[in-house]
Each structure stands twice: as C-alpha cells, then as structure tokens.
Amino acid sequence: MKNPLLIPELRELIAANDMAAIREFCAETHPETVAELLGGLEHPEIWRILHMLDTPLRAHIFSHFELDLQVELATGQNRRQMARLLEEMPADDRADLIRELDEKVRDELLPLVAKAEREDIRKLAQYEEETAGSVMSTDYAVLRPDMTVEQAIEQLRIQAPEKETIYYVYVVDENRRLIGFVSLKDIIVSKPGRRIRDLMHTDVIKANVNDDQESVAGKIEKYDLIAIPVTDDNDVIVGIVTHDDAIDIIRQEQTEDIEKLMAISGEHEITPYLKISVFRHFRNRSGWIVGLGIISMLAGLVIQRYEEVLLQFAVLATFLPMIADTGGNTGSQSATLVIRALALKEISLRDILRVLFKEMQVSAMMACVMGLLAYIRLIVFAESDAMPPGTTLAMLGLAVAVALALQVLTSTLIGALLPLIAVFFKLDPAIVASPALTTVVDITGLVIFFAVVSRFIMPA
Amino acid sequence: MKNPLLIPELRELIAANDMAAIREFCAETHPETVAELLGGLEHPEIWRILHMLDTPLRAHIFSHFELDLQVELATGQNRRQMARLLEEMPADDRADLIRELDEKVRDELLPLVAKAEREDIRKLAQYEEETAGSVMSTDYAVLRPDMTVEQAIEQLRIQAPEKETIYYVYVVDENRRLIGFVSLKDIIVSKPGRRIRDLMHTDVIKANVNDDQESVAGKIEKYDLIAIPVTDDNDVIVGIVTHDDAIDIIRQEQTEDIEKLMAISGEHEITPYLKISVFRHFRNRSGWIVGLGIISMLAGLVIQRYEEVLLQFAVLATFLPMIADTGGNTGSQSATLVIRALALKEISLRDILRVLFKEMQVSAMMACVMGLLAYIRLIVFAESDAMPPGTTLAMLGLAVAVALALQVLTSTLIGALLPLIAVFFKLDPAIVASPALTTVVDITGLVIFFAVVSRFIMPA
C-alpha cells in the first residue's frame, strides 16, 4: 500500500548499510512489495540484499520478481547459491523459471539441486505447456481418512510452512488416490475426536493433469475454489492449482484472445512490450499484415474488373470506403459478440440457427438505416448533370442503398458464422481475427456493390 | 464433475417425488452443480425443490443461479417467502440481486426483510456501481487484538457458518478501525496462549470503499490474496472482497474491454447474448456503425476531390482496398499492443517517446516490405500501354510504394499514439476502438495516397 513511501526508506537503509533494519523491513513487508522495490535496483545490489535474508524468505521474495528478472538474476548468479535458492522456491514458480532458462544454464544448475527437488522439477517439466500439470504446484497438504480432527490439526500445523495452502486439504488412501476433500473450516468447526473420513466431501471437483489450463481455471472460477486438486489417470493426486494461478491463467488467455483478435502472432509471451526487440515485434506482426495485404489485392482485382463502371460513374468510387468500413465494422461486432458468447459458454455450436436468426434480424434493421444514409448522401451531394443519359440520380441512389444494405447483412452473418465454423473444426473461434474478417468482407462487399450497381444502372 | 451423469439421476428423484433423496442429493452436491441442474427446470419446479430444503441451503443454492434467473424467480415468488430467502443469502450476492430487481418488486420486498439485513442492503446499495463498496460482502470475521489464539479459534468456530471466509481475519480496535490482519494459518501454527496482537501483520493491504473495482481486483491479483478488507475514509472496516469476486471483476472488465475494442456500446451487461432482445442489440451496436459510416463518407470526399487523378490512372483504384486495409491492420496492431501494455502497467504515459521510437522502427521495417509488395504488384500486373504520355509504369509503381509505406508508418504511429492521448485526458485507452481507428486511418491513408501519387506523376 505504502510502496511510494517505502522506496526512499529502503534506499536510506541500503545507503546506511543497516543490515538489521533491512532484514526487519524485508521480513515484515509483503514479499510482493519487497520484490517490487528491489526490482528497481541493479542486479548486484539485489543479490547483496537477498543474501542478508535467510533462504526461505530470500526464495519467497525471489519468486515474486517478474519472470524475466528472475531469468536474468538466475543466469548471472553463482550456480551453487542459485541451486539452494531453487530448492526453497514454491514448486510451480520454480518450474516456470526453469522452463525459461537457457539450456546451458539449466544443465549447469540442475545437478547442483538436491535430489528431491530435482525429481520434482523433472516431474513438472514433463507436462506439456498450458496443461494443468505445467501450472500446478506439488506443495499441497494431504490427510489420511482415519485421522481424528485433533491429529489433522496437529499435522497441518507442522506442514503449514511448506504448503501453498492448508485451507483445502485432500484425503488420500494408501496409494495416494484422491478419495475426498476437507476444508480447514470443516476441520475447525468439528469436534476434536471426529474422524476425517466422516467429515470429508467425496464429490471432489478436480482436474486431470493433462487438462487444458483454461478449463482448470474455469472450474476454480465456477465453483469459487481456493484450490483444485490435480490427479493423474489413476486418480492419484499429483498437485494443486490455486486461486491465484487461476487469475494468472485467465489474464494470460485474455491477452492471447485480444492479440489473436488483432492478428498478432508469436507466443503471446510474458516479455513486457518495451523489452520485446524491434525485430521480434516485426516478426510477430508482419505475417498477418503481409498476408492480409496480399488478400486485399484481390479486392483490388474486383475493382479492376469493374473499371468501366467506375469510369462511367466516378461518384461510385466515393462509396468504396463506406462499403469496406461498414462491412468490417458490422462483421467485427457480430464476430466479437459470438466469440465472447462462446467463451462464456452462453452459446454452443447447436445454437447456430438461433444465432443466425438473431443476427439476421439485427442486421436487417442496421441495413435499413445504412441504406437510407447512403441514399441521402448520394441524392444530396452528387451532381445530377454528371449522369450518363438513360440513368437518373435516384436510380443510382437506390442501387447504392441496396448494395450497402446487402453488405451489412452479409458481413454481419459472415462475422457470426466464421467463429461457429471454427468451433465445428475444433479450432479456437478467436482465430477469426478482426483484421482477417475486415479483409474478407472487403472483397465480398466490393463484389456485391459492383454486381448490384451494374444490374441497376446497366439493364442492357 | 459428474453433472452429465447427475441430470437423469435428479430427474428420476423428482419424478419419483422422493423428497428425502432429493434433500440428501442437494446437501451433498456442490451448490453450483445443483444450481446448474435446477436451472434447466421450469420455475414452479425449481421452487418446489428449493422448498424441500432448509433456508440456509436454499439461499446458498439460489445465490448460485445465473443473475437473470434469480431476478425472474424473485419476481414471480411470494414476497414473504422471498424475503426469508434474501435474509439468508450472502450479502454481496443479495446486493447484486436487489440492484437488478424492478423498482416495484424491490419496494414490495424490502419492508418484509428483517431489520438487520434491510440495513445491510441499504448500506451496500448506497455505493456507486463498480466501486469496492458495490461488490464487497459484509460477512467477514473480525478479532480483537487482546484475544488469545485459543479464544480466537473458539470465536472463529462459532462465526464460521455465516462468514464468507475465516481464512483471513481482520483485527479491529474498539471503533472497528482496522489495525491488523491474521490468517487462519498464522493462528493455527501459533501457541494457544499467544495474543493476536503479537502475531498480526500491521502492514495490511486494503482497499477504500470508493476505489474502482478493477483496482481492488488488481490488488487481490498482485498480492495473491484470498480476500482484501475494504475500509471507509476513517479506516473503519466495512466489508471484504474475496478472490472469487476478483475473478468475476476481471472477467467483466475483460468483456467490457473487448466490446469497447469492437465498438459495441451499452452497459456491457450480464444478460447472455441470446437473451438480449434484437432491438437492444440494434441499439447497442448501431450508434458506432452509423457514426463511423458517416465518417467513412469523409473518406469518400477525399476520393471525390481526386476524381481527376483516378480517371486518368484507373489502375490506382485497385490500390484503394490495400491502402485502407493495411492502414487499419497496422494501426489496430499497435493500438492493441499499447492498450494491453498500459493495462498490464508495463508502460505509462511517460514512456510515450520510447513507445513511439519502437513503433517507428517496427513500422519502418513493415513499410519497406509493404511498399515493395505494392511496387511488384503494379509492375507485374498493370498494362504499361494504358499509361498517359509522359508517365512510366516504374514512376507509378514508385509512387504507390511510397504512398503505401507512408500509410503503414502513419497508421502504426496513430494507433500507438491515440491510446496514450486517451490516458493523458484521463480516458480509458480502450475507447480507441479498432473500428474507429480503422475509419480514421482510412481517411489519412487516402489523403497520403493521392497527395503522394499526384506529386509523383503530375510534376506540373
């Protein structure tokens, strides 16, 4: 809370080299706040302060640094000291860090890590990215069903310092198979002599280790959980994912979704915007831009094909931006709404007809308004004496209005349909990126426009 | 977990009218699962089953229904019975429901609610929407500093059933001013005789009741909290916001952001897509479409102004879609990245020069590629014999390439700049909606295109 106030305070302590005070400050302030303050210092200074603290606190603060700072610090540090720190880090944060390290650094570090933690790292590393296994922690508390409440509290008291949470505790049989769940609240409100077996819930909400991380976060969100147990195919508990991991996953998926919508490729990475190199920005962004640029040349070919019409009715060219923009805008709107509704599970593929019917009604209303707008624009601002013989301004106005209305209708429906088609092919609906959609409806819009206009004004 | 399996099971119990079994089923299954199953039934049937349960469980399941179903059920129900249910609901869910009810229903209901809960509703209703006060719950646990650990556990045991969480407990002085915080873990691991005063943390991460809900969720996310206390201006604790509320807030803001990006107005409401009426869809979406449609007419005016050039070099018209699309795409990309980086606090307004410098480099690379592409397109596919005397295809190609490159540069910079300008004026950067941006760079693109081309090919 008082971070802005703390910065000078900490700097003073550092300047005065007041080790006792620094130690006290770091122990009493939230590790996230300490990490944020230290993050502003030079690396050697960060290490100097971290080394004043005992290893558990050091590891705790370290795991609150931004991941890219962790990587930099770990790479530059004495391997043996870094191994000690790794041993004390929370299992999931440690796995994240190891995953980001250079192979060389990793190969030097791992042999120095104690066997139990090395095993744990190896186990967590085997899970594919974005699965429950890759985000879970192995620091969870378990109880046996035949324990009494009193024994359970005693055991949790001992285990507490090393566990991510003791508020949700999992009950396992002799093979570590998950057979139930109790909350610390359940335990606290029960009589000391009761058996865990009698108060545990057997209908446990859980995730499989290979489940997609998004579905795991979804369950935590849906059932308001503090943590969810992760089991393997034999129902043996192998980890937990906690509420704060769920928020991180939701944020990450959100960034990915928005970037997909805007057609930015790349690994939707953790690196902050300013730290991504110019060349990587270029690589992530140029693919779509060039691809869509080439597709937009196709739109140009449509215009080329109708050059004659354009030369005869030059005023038509002034409607090209309106056709293209309106198509892109209406299509993006319906696509966005459908993608969101799919993501929130408000609709599924079998609602396709209801969605199309709704979009058809909405777009029909929109089409009338936009058609009218185009008609007025043409009638009021075009010069009627410039019209070729045999055609009237009213005729041309009607043609433009009908064309724009059809463009609104088709783009809206295309926008709603494409995400559903993506779902049918088991693709992420968000791949129907807004720029891609805009470019597609550009082409359909131009075809519609010229086809309608030619039919109206060149009846021969 | 087993929802699909449970549905027929529950239906059978209902068909058999086996009240004892239904009661047992509802008591043992997660209330979210029960709510989901009941949600598929007709309203009278939902009420019939709810009335088999005792009021606390009934209220618990009821508060897990989707908000719009809660409103429908509450509106159709006997007011006196509904008042009993309201009294038992979690304070924050109750406040959400009351807020959504018709004024008439609310006015009939509230006098029937017991005084303590009515006071609570009145208090929560006074906070502005989207503030900490409007999302917090008043069911939090507090302790006094002079209690011993043993006394604290005894008190938490008694309070537990009515509290949202007993895992985070707040320590208050005689005026309910927040003076510290202890977790149940701290309490459990301490000796029974220790005083709460000696183990509480005094550097409490907290929120003010008028804080924006997004900043509250941000603190929960940043500090990995299970709950955050909410205080008034006198530092008196008035509520808590819990981790599951934080996820809901993050989801809600995410929907708002994406809808803003796609220029969909309206209240970004809780109503699912299919339940929003066609007319409301139209109202939410038509404003931007019509507004942008009118702006795109301005782009048309630019074309009208350069009609002469177009008539002379008809091939130029085939580049109009590429100019518009590429501008929209590059601008949307940079805007999206800057908006996200601002939201994730990776950059702030004072980084404006660094952002612009980075975007200038990226767009310069992109501009070269796209310019080259346009040049090749023109040289390869245009017919050189159609050129007016005194001009060459190479000249035209160079003109088009330079124009497109400039369009890439300017749109990228406009896309990066507009969100930062919005921040400067204390506006939400996401108002730089992608459709709006697309339309703006259409106009600038056309001006650039015709200005450059005229200069190149009409040196006179």
Interface residues (C-beta under 8 A of the other chain):
Chain A: M1 K2 E28 T29 H30 E32 I153 L156 R157 A160 P161 I166 Y167 L184 K185 I188 V189 H201 D203 V204 I205 K206 I220 E221 K222 Y223 D224 I226 H243 D244 A246 I247 D248 I250 R251 Q254 T255 D257 I258 E259 L261 M262 A263 I264 P272 Y273 L274 V278 F279 H281 F282 R285 S286 W288 I289 V290 L292 G293 I294 S296 M297 A299 G300 L301 I303 Q304 E307 L310 L311 A314 V315 A317 T318 F319 L320 P321 M322 A324 D325 T326 G328 N329 T330 S332 Q333 T336 L337 V338 R340 A341 L344 E346 I347 D351 R354 V355 K358 Q361 V362 M365 M366 V369 M370 L373 R377 V408 S434 P435 T438 T439 D442 I443 L446
Chain B: M1 K2 E28 T29 H30 E32 I153 L156 R157 A160 P161 I166 Y167 L184 K185 I188 V189 H201 D203 V204 I205 K206 I220 E221 K222 Y223 D224 I226 H243 D244 A246 I247 D248 I250 R251 Q254 T255 D257 I258 E259 L261 M262 A263 I264 P272 Y273 L274 V278 F279 H281 F282 R285 S286 W288 I289 V290 L292 G293 I294 S296 M297 A299 G300 L301 I303 Q304 E307 L310 L311 A314 V315 A317 T318 F319 L320 P321 M322 A324 D325 T326 G328 N329 T330 S332 Q333 T336 L337 V338 R340 A341 L344 E346 I347 D351 R354 V355 K358 Q361 V362 M365 M366 V369 M370 L373 R377 V408 S434 P435 T438 T439 D442 I443 L446
